[in-house]
Each structure stands twice: as structure tokens, then as C-alpha cells.
Amino acid sequence: METSARLLRLLSLLQMHRDWSGTELAGRLGVTTRTVRRDVDRLRELGYPVHAAMGAAGGYRLGAGAALPPLLLDDDEAVAVAVGLQGGASGGVAGIEEPALRALNKVEQVLPSRLRHRLNALSRATVAIPPRDAPTVDAAILTAVSTAIRAAETLRFDYVRHDGKPTRRNVEPHKLVTWGRRWYLVGWDTERAGWRTFRADRMTLHTPNGPHFAHREPPDGDVTAYMRRTMGRDMWPYHCRVILHAPAERFAGRIDGTVTPIDEHRCRVEMATDSFDLVVFVIGMLDVGFEVESPPELKAHLRKLAGRFAAAGTEG
């Protein structure tokens, strides 16, 4: 095996995130342990931090270095990286579009033709349509928040609520969560003594950070479970309760909300939203009689719409 090919094979083995003894590596490469030691030294000269431990439990392991050396990727990994960079270049996080595009160009330049064809076929066959008015979050905010999470430092920031009102918050950050095309911070609000969720694009951080804290157990025992429970209700400004004059089983899988039977002829629907028009649209599509329980603003909105439709239906 040529020296350059052997170095690539050695690097591929070391990237498997395990310790290799010199004897194991020599057997895989078909060389002597002395050759393995020389090849390890060559990798170190190229910038790869290969650590060696002595003794029966020792061996070689690829560690993290001070600089980024060249990476060795298999076919599927290379395509996955390129697809991820395409997503990053399309926006969502402000400040990474250009670096993602530069990195994507570098990856595409070195891809073998068979992989370039796979990537080009995927690009031609797909269309990305970003949500209308989708917010972007500054990459610097995500970096600062993640650093505070790791360092267990309290964040101090101004926050714009969903109703547009500015507030000042002191929060022990726990996790950053991506939901759709938005970024959220889940943390313990020290002044309100409870878990809260904040949209990262509405945060303006203050420096320096606040005092250190001890990380708490995650809400609901798991951040994912907490987000699934709260995102359906707590993150929206309007909570609507409507009684439908039809049995609950009729609406299984048809409503993005909670459907609870009242009796064999009626059920209650609870929906959280930022638009009464959306609630009206959903109810209208169901084509059943209904009563609005709350909020009063939804009743007023329906009366306004009823007057508008009645006027449109009047003969001129």
C-alpha cells in the first residue's frame, strides 16, 4: 500500500472514535508497528492531534486540536454535509449564509463525480419555500446563549412579548430548541420562579452575564416533552374554546387542537392561535353548528364578519 493511501486509511480508522493499539492498527494496515508510529508522526505534522497512551489499556486516539485539519468523509457523510450546508445557505440564522455557501463550494469542488451527480439531482428535484415573513436569528445570539448554557451563567436580556410589550428578563438558560424555522430558549425565569420559553429572535442580550447557577432538572423530565406540551398553548396569544354540535369522533385528526367529548351529540374544541381568522376558517370548514365559549374577542370578531358577509349577500 502506498504511503499516502495508507495515511488516509489510518486516518479513517482513527476517526472511528475509539482507542487503537499499535498492534491492531498494524494488522489492519498490513505493516509493522514501527511503520504505524512513523505514520502517526506524519499525521501529527499535518495537524491531526493523534494522542498516544502507554500501557495495557493505552493506544492511539484522534483528539481535538487548536486548528482545523482536513477532514476525511465517506460518501454518505459528504453528501449529508453538502445538504446541510445548502440548508444553512438558504437562511434562518443571520450571519451564516455566506460562510455556509463558501463551505458548500469547497465541498462540491472536491466531490467525486458520482457524488456530485447525486447532490445535483437532489438540488434539481427539490424546491425550498421559506415561510412567509419567517424571522431570522443572529448567529451571535445563538453562540452567546449556548456559551452561557455551558458555563451555567444567568442571561440578562430585553424581550419583546407576542403582544409587542418589551420586558426585562433574568433567566438561567437550559437548552436551545429549533421548532420549525424558529429558535427558542428554554430556561428558568428567576423573577417569575418558573420555566419559560423565549423566541431567540426577540431577545436582546446584555453583557456581562449574571451569576453562575446550578443546572436544574429539565421541565417535564425532558425538554422535548415540555415543548410539545407548551408549544400547543402557552406560546400563542389567543386561547379559544368552542362547542361543536357534533360528536367528537367526527373530528378525529381534522383539528389542530384538543377535542373533548361533552355528550354523544356535542364536543368542546380548544385551539391556541395568533389569528382569530384561522379559528373562523377551521370552524367554517367543519360545517356544523357551534357556540363560542371564550374569549369574548372571538365572539366580537365573528359578529363583525357576520355583518360583512350579510352585507355582501344583500341584493343591490
N, C-alpha and C positions, 0 to 999 in steps of 0.2 A: 504494500500500500504506500503511495506517495506521501511525503511528509505533510503537504498542505491538506490532502484528503483525510489523513489520519488526525490532524489537528481539529478539523471540522467534526469528525466522528467523536473525538474525545470531548469536544465542547458540547456536542449533543448529549452525550452521556452525563456530563456534569450538570446540565440544565434540568435533569430529572428530579432535582431537589432531594437527593439522598447522599449519604456518605459512601464513597467507593474506596476500597482498599487498593493499594498499588497492584496487588496480585490479580484482583478482579478486573481492573482496567487493562492490565497486560493481556489477560486471557481474552477479553472482548476485542482488543485491537490486534492480537496476534503478534505482540512484541514483548520485549523484556521489561522488567520493572525499571531498569535503568533508563530505557527509552521513554517510559512513561514520565519519569522525573524530568527528563530534558524537555519533553513536550509541554509539561505543566509550566516549566520556566518560560517557554516561548509564549504560552498564553498569557502569563503574567506580564511579559514585555509588551504584549499587545493591549494591555489594560484590563484584562479579566482577573478579578480578585479571587484566585484559587487558594483556599485555605487548606492547610495540611495539619493533621493532629497525629501525634505519635502514640504508640501503644496498641494493645489488642483491640480496643474499641475505636481506634483512630481511623483516619482515611482522608480522602480528598473531598472537598465540597466547594461549590461555587458560591461566593458571598456577594454582598453589595459593596460597590466601590465608590470612590469620590467622583468619578466621571462615568459617562455612559458609553460603554464599548459597543461594537457591533453586536446585533442580536441574530441568533440562528433560529428560524421558524420553519416548521413543516408546512406542507401545502395548505391544510385546513386552517392553521394558525395565521398564515399570511393573508388568506382571503378574509378571515374574520377581522383582522386588524384593519385591512383596507375598507371593509364595510363599516366598521366602527368610525373610522376617520371620515368617511363620507357623511355619516350622520352628524359628526361634530362640525363639519364644514357647513352644514345646512342651517346652523344657528341654534338658538335655545339658550346657550351660555355665551354672553357677550365677551369678546376678547380672545376666544379660542378658534374662531372661524379661520383666520389667516394661518396660524400655526398648524391647524388640522389639515388645511389644504396643502401647505408646504410638505408636511409629513406624508400625505397621501401621494403627492407627486414623486417623492423619493421612493416610496414603496412600489409604486407602479413601474418606475424605471427599472427596478431590479427583478420584477416578477418574471418568471419563465412564461413563454408564450401561452402554454396550456392554462396557466392560472390567470393570465391577463384576459384570455378569452372568456373564462368563467366570470370574472369580475365585470367585463364589458357586457356580457349577456345579461347579468343581473341588473346593471345600470340601465340598459335599454328597455328591460322588461318591467321596470318599476317606476312609479311616479310618487314623489313625496309632496303632499299638500299640507303645509303647516296650518294649524288652526288660525282662524281669523283673529287678529289682534292678540296673538299669543305673546305673553310677556317674556322678556329675556332677563336673565340674572347675570350680574357682573361676576366673572370668574374670580376676581379678587375677594368678593364676599364669601364665595364658597370655600376658598382657600383659608381665609381668616377664621371662618366658623369651624371648619374641620380641624384647624390647628388648636383652637380653643377647646374643642371636644377632647382631643388627645392630651392636652395639657391640663384638663379639668379646671379651666378658668371661666369665671362668670362673664357672660356677654352683656354689654350695656348698649342699647340701641334705641333709636326712634323707629316707631312702627305705624304704618297707615292701615287702619282697620278697613273692613269691607265697606263700611258706610262713609269712608273718607276722613274719619276723625283721626288726628295724629295722637299717638300715645308714647310714653317713655317706658321702656321695659328693662328689667334686670332678670336674666334667665341663665340657669345652669343648662348648657347645651348637652343634649344626649345623642341624637342622630340626625343626619341629613337624609331626607327621603325624596326620591323622584316619583311623582304621580302624574301620569300623562306627560305633558311637556312642562310641568312646573316643578320647582324645587321647594321643599318645606323643611323647616327646622322643628323638631320635636324637643321640647325642653321643659324644665321645671321653673315656672314663674315664681320667683322668691317672694314678691309682694302679694301675689294672689294665692300663694301656697297651693299650687296645683299644676298639673301638666297642661301645657298649651301647645298649639301648632301654629307656626308662623310661615307665611309665604316669604321666601328669601328675596324676591324682587321688590318687596315692600319694606325691607329693612335698611336702615342707615346706621352703620356701626360707629360706636365711639371708642376712642383709644385713650389710655390703655385699658385692657380688660380689667374686670373686677377680681375679687378674691378667689382663691382656689376653693374647690368643693370636693366632696366625696361622691362618686357616682352612685346614683340610686338604682334600685331595681326598675326595669323598664315598665311603663304603664301596661296594664292588662297582661303582664308577663311577657309581652312580645310587642315590639313597635309595629310590626305588620298588622297584628290583630287590632291594636289600638287605632291605627289609621283607618282600617276597614270599618271599624265601628263609628268613629267620629267624622270621617270624611262624608258620610252619608247624611249628616245632620248639622254638626257643630260648625262646619266651615261655611255654611250658607246663611245669608241674612234673613230669608223668609222660610217659615215652617208652616206648612198648610195641612189642614185636616178637613177631609171631605167625606161625607157619607154617600155611597153609591147605592142606588136602588136595584141591586142585583146581587146574587150570591158571590162569595169571594172566589170560588174555584173558577169562575168565568174569566178572571183577570190574571190567572197564574202565568207569570213570565211576560206579561204585557205592560207592566207599570214599573218604572224605576223608583220604587218606594216601598213602604210597608203596607201590606194589605191584611186587615184583621177582620174575621167574621163577626157580625153583630147577631144575626139570626139567619135563617135559611133564605131570606129574601134581601138582606142588606149586608153591607160591609163598610168598614172605615179604611180610608186610604190616607197615609201620611207621606208627604213629599217635602223635601228641602230643596230650595232653588234660589236663584238670584233674579228670577223673572216671573211675574205673575202670568205673563203671556204664555209662557211654556206650560204652566199648570192648566190654563184655559184650553190650550191646544190639546193636551193629553186627555182632559175630560171630554172635550168635544169629539175626539176620535173614538171614545168608548161608546158613544151613542146610547147613554142610559140617563135616567133621571138622577138628580143629585141634590145634596144640601151642603152648604159651606158651614163648617163649624168655626173655623178660625183660619187666618186672622181677619179682623174687620176690614183691613185694606184690600183683601182679596174680594170681599163682597162688594166694596165700592168700585173696584176695578171691573167686576162683572156688570154692575149696573151701568157704568159708563159705556162699556162695549155693547150692552143690550140696546141702549139708546141709539148708538151709532148704527148698529145693524138694522134696527127698526126704521130709522130714517132712510137708510139705503134701500129698504124694501118697500117704501111708500111710493105709490104711483104718482108720477108728476102731472 
